Amino acid sequence: MTEADLKADLQHYLRKARAALLWKVEGLSEYDVRRPLTSTGTNLLGLVKHLTTVELLYLGIVYDRPFDEFLPWFREDAEPNSDMWATADESREFILGLYRRAADHADATIEAVPLDAVCHIPWWGENGSEANLHQVLTHLIAECHRHAGHADIVRELIDDSIGEGPNDDRIPSTDAGWWKSYHSQLEEAARSADGLAVR
């Protein structure tokens, strides 16, 4: 496999996570894309904003390829977790557009930098750590898919939408009755395994 083939393979998985994440915010109200649905505040637009940050850090800053737009949550005095939620003044269009531009910037880095090019990642350990582009991409793909998984759960909590996109043919059923029965089956198995009375 050539370096170009390997890069294309890695980019395929990165782009797959990006597309799944963007689909999770489609068709929802401003409230639903922003509302916190876990005790730690996980929300859909915040996940997009966070992954914008992640792509710009790993495929921008560490390779000395800074993004040309100012992001207030990159300031040293920024509020903690400010990249994990969108303020009322940060429109959905702004966050999604920024994510797409950050992805384009990241893709340009992937094209320009060899897979064995070493970078220094200061937030990896007390003294930082070195990694090559192949390692950075592997880490980034894992992180993007992890957060796309968070978005899966958050979107399901909002309106029961599931899958990687609107035509995901790996979903066992689109019938709400089937899912209700399946849910009951799992609840009964869990209760039985714990010695609780089956309802």
C-alpha positions as CSV (number, residue, x, y, z in Angstrom):
1,M,0.0,0.0,0.0
2,T,1.4,3.4,-1.0
3,E,1.4,6.4,1.4
4,A,-1.3,8.0,-0.7
5,D,-3.5,4.9,-0.4
6,L,-2.9,4.7,3.4
7,K,-3.8,8.4,3.7
8,A,-6.9,7.9,1.7
9,D,-7.9,5.0,3.9
10,L,-7.4,7.0,7.0
11,Q,-9.2,10.0,5.6
12,H,-12.2,7.7,4.7
13,Y,-12.7,6.8,8.3
14,L,-12.2,10.4,9.5
15,R,-14.7,11.7,6.9
16,K,-17.2,9.0,7.9
17,A,-17.2,10.2,11.5
18,R,-17.6,13.8,10.4
19,A,-20.5,13.0,8.2
20,A,-22.3,11.0,10.9
21,L,-21.8,13.8,13.4
22,L,-23.2,16.5,11.0
23,W,-26.2,14.3,10.3
24,K,-27.0,14.2,14.0
25,V,-27.8,17.9,14.1
26,E,-30.1,17.9,11.0
27,G,-33.7,18.7,11.4
28,L,-33.6,19.8,15.0
29,S,-34.6,23.0,16.7
30,E,-32.0,25.4,18.1
31,Y,-33.0,24.2,21.6
32,D,-32.5,20.6,20.7
33,V,-29.1,21.0,19.1
34,R,-27.9,22.9,22.2
35,R,-29.7,21.4,25.2
36,P,-27.6,19.3,27.7
37,L,-28.8,15.8,27.9
38,T,-26.3,14.3,30.4
39,S,-25.3,15.4,33.9
40,T,-22.0,16.7,32.4
41,G,-23.8,18.8,29.7
42,T,-23.2,16.7,26.6
43,N,-25.1,18.3,23.7
44,L,-25.0,18.0,19.9
45,L,-23.7,21.4,18.9
46,G,-21.1,21.2,21.6
47,L,-19.8,18.0,20.2
48,V,-19.4,19.6,16.8
49,K,-17.7,22.6,18.4
50,H,-15.3,20.4,20.4
51,L,-14.3,18.3,17.4
52,T,-13.6,21.5,15.5
53,T,-11.2,22.3,18.2
54,V,-9.7,18.8,18.2
55,E,-9.1,18.9,14.4
56,L,-7.5,22.3,14.6
57,L,-5.2,21.2,17.4
58,Y,-4.1,17.9,15.9
59,L,-4.0,18.8,12.2
60,G,-3.2,22.5,12.6
61,I,-1.3,23.7,15.6
62,V,0.9,20.7,16.3
63,Y,2.1,20.8,12.6
64,D,2.6,24.6,12.7
65,R,-0.3,25.1,10.3
66,P,-2.4,27.5,12.2
67,F,-6.0,28.2,11.3
68,D,-6.6,31.7,10.0
69,E,-9.8,32.4,12.1
70,F,-9.7,33.6,15.7
71,L,-11.6,31.2,18.0
72,P,-12.3,32.8,21.5
73,W,-12.3,29.4,23.2
74,F,-8.6,29.0,22.3
75,R,-7.6,31.9,24.6
76,E,-5.7,30.9,27.7
77,D,-8.3,32.7,29.9
78,A,-11.3,31.0,28.1
79,E,-13.9,29.6,30.4
80,P,-13.4,25.9,31.1
81,N,-15.3,23.6,28.7
82,S,-16.1,26.6,26.4
83,D,-15.5,24.4,23.4
84,M,-18.2,21.9,24.6
85,W,-21.2,24.1,24.1
86,A,-22.5,26.9,21.9
87,T,-23.5,30.3,23.3
88,A,-26.7,31.8,22.2
89,D,-24.7,34.2,20.0
90,E,-22.9,31.4,18.2
91,S,-25.3,30.3,15.6
92,R,-25.7,26.7,14.4
93,E,-24.6,27.9,10.9
94,F,-21.5,29.5,12.4
95,I,-20.5,26.3,14.3
96,L,-21.3,24.0,11.4
97,G,-19.5,26.2,8.9
98,L,-16.5,26.5,11.2
99,Y,-16.4,22.7,11.5
100,R,-16.4,22.2,7.7
101,R,-13.7,24.8,7.3
102,A,-11.6,23.1,10.1
103,A,-12.1,19.8,8.3
104,D,-10.9,21.3,5.0
105,H,-7.9,22.8,6.9
106,A,-7.2,19.4,8.5
107,D,-7.5,17.6,5.1
108,A,-5.0,20.1,3.6
109,T,-2.6,19.2,6.4
110,I,-3.0,15.5,5.7
111,E,-2.2,16.1,2.0
112,A,0.8,18.3,2.7
113,V,2.5,16.4,5.5
114,P,4.1,13.0,5.1
115,L,2.8,10.2,7.4
116,D,6.2,9.9,9.1
117,A,6.4,13.6,9.9
118,V,6.9,14.0,13.6
119,C,5.1,16.6,15.7
120,H,5.2,17.5,19.4
121,I,1.9,17.3,21.3
122,P,2.3,19.2,24.6
123,W,-0.9,18.0,26.2
124,W,0.2,14.4,25.9
125,G,1.9,13.9,29.3
126,E,3.8,16.2,31.6
127,N,6.6,16.8,29.1
128,G,4.5,16.3,26.0
129,S,5.1,13.6,23.5
130,E,6.2,13.2,19.9
131,A,4.0,11.4,17.3
132,N,4.0,11.1,13.6
133,L,1.1,11.9,11.3
134,H,0.0,8.3,11.1
135,Q,-0.3,8.1,14.9
136,V,-2.0,11.5,15.0
137,L,-4.6,10.4,12.4
138,T,-5.2,7.1,14.2
139,H,-5.8,9.1,17.5
140,L,-8.0,11.6,15.7
141,I,-10.2,9.0,14.1
142,A,-10.7,7.2,17.4
143,E,-11.6,10.5,19.1
144,C,-14.0,11.6,16.3
145,H,-15.8,8.2,16.3
146,R,-16.0,8.3,20.1
147,H,-17.8,11.7,20.0
148,A,-19.9,10.6,17.0
149,G,-21.0,7.8,19.3
150,H,-21.9,10.3,22.0
151,A,-23.9,12.2,19.4
152,D,-25.7,8.9,18.5
153,I,-27.0,8.6,22.1
154,V,-27.9,12.2,22.5
155,R,-29.8,12.3,19.2
156,E,-31.7,9.1,20.2
157,L,-32.6,10.8,23.5
158,I,-34.1,13.7,21.6
159,D,-36.2,12.0,18.9
160,D,-35.3,8.3,18.7
161,S,-33.2,8.9,15.5
162,I,-30.5,6.2,15.1
163,G,-27.8,5.2,12.7
164,E,-25.0,6.9,10.8
165,G,-27.4,8.6,8.3
166,P,-30.9,8.7,7.1
167,N,-30.6,5.5,5.0
168,D,-28.5,3.4,7.3
169,D,-29.5,-0.2,6.2
170,R,-27.8,-1.8,9.1
171,I,-30.6,-0.8,11.5
172,P,-32.6,-3.9,12.4
173,S,-36.0,-2.2,12.2
174,T,-37.6,1.2,11.7
175,D,-40.8,0.0,13.5
176,A,-41.3,1.6,16.9
177,G,-43.2,-1.4,18.1
178,W,-40.2,-3.7,17.4
179,W,-37.9,-1.4,19.4
180,K,-40.4,-1.3,22.3
181,S,-40.5,-5.1,22.4
182,Y,-36.7,-5.3,22.1
183,H,-36.3,-2.8,25.0
184,S,-38.6,-4.9,27.1
185,Q,-36.7,-8.1,26.3
186,L,-33.4,-6.4,27.5
187,E,-35.1,-5.0,30.6
188,E,-36.3,-8.5,31.5
189,A,-32.9,-10.1,30.9
190,A,-31.2,-7.4,33.1
191,R,-33.8,-7.9,35.9
192,S,-33.4,-11.7,35.7
193,A,-29.6,-11.5,35.8
194,D,-29.7,-9.4,38.9
195,G,-32.3,-11.6,40.6
196,L,-35.0,-9.1,40.4
197,A,-38.6,-10.0,39.6
198,V,-39.4,-9.9,35.9
199,R,-42.3,-7.5,35.3
